Structure formats: C-alpha cells, structure tokens
Amino acid sequence: MIVEIVPLPLLSDNYGYLLIDAATKRAAIVDCSEAGPVLDEVARRGLRLEAILSTHHHFDHVGGNEEVARAIPGIRVLGSRVDESRVPAITEGLSDGDEFEVIGRRG
C-alpha cells in the first residue's frame, strides 16, 4: 500500500501535508494551520479525513484544528503530550517513542 503525500498551501507562507491512501480514500493532514483549504481539498478528492497530526502548538501549524474538528465530528487530533494544553481540539497526546495508527498505517 502506497501513501501519497500532497503538499497543501496554507496561510500565505506555509504548507500542510495530506497523507492519502488512494486505494481506500482514507486521509490525514499534517499541520492544519487553516481549515478551509484542507476541507476543500478533501472534498475535491472525495477523501475521508480521519486525523490531524499536529507537529507542535504554533498557530501556523494548528490554527485550523478546531474548525476541522467541528466539521468532522469524531476526527482524531494527535499532538505532543507536552503541548496538550496548547494544541486545539487534541484528542490524543503522544510522547517520544509512542506508536500510533493513522489511515491504516502504524508508526
């Protein structure tokens, strides 16, 4: 199974990255700084967005988390356990060495 990685321009000077399993149409977004372009691209491609992966708490990486979480009830929002209080809509805090699964892949 191949994961397609699609850079998605966000804000005026940033990118998020869609992780897509083309066979199943399952997807995750890495660093969702704004919701609109993410939700538009997911709809355009007919994807099922399952998770937001937040690399850290800065707004230009998590600014769209809450809006996406409102648009897709039950979506998983993963981020650093250390940053749990600063990552909007976080549902799963991770520590160094933790393994997790998204779009059918374990890492």
Secondary structure as GFF3:
##gff-version 3
##sequence-region A 1 107
A	DSSP	beta_strand	3	10	.	.	.	ID=ss1
A	DSSP	beta_strand	14	21	.	.	.	ID=ss2
A	DSSP	beta_strand	26	30	.	.	.	ID=ss3
A	DSSP	alpha_helix	35	45	.	.	.	ID=ss4
A	DSSP	beta_strand	48	53	.	.	.	ID=ss5
A	DSSP	alpha_helix	59	62	.	.	.	ID=ss6
A	DSSP	alpha_helix	65	71	.	.	.	ID=ss7
A	DSSP	beta_strand	76	80	.	.	.	ID=ss8
A	DSSP	three_ten_helix	81	86	.	.	.	ID=ss9
A	DSSP	beta_strand	92	94	.	.	.	ID=ss10
A	DSSP	beta_strand	101	102	.	.	.	ID=ss11
A	DSSP	beta_strand	105	106	.	.	.	ID=ss12
###
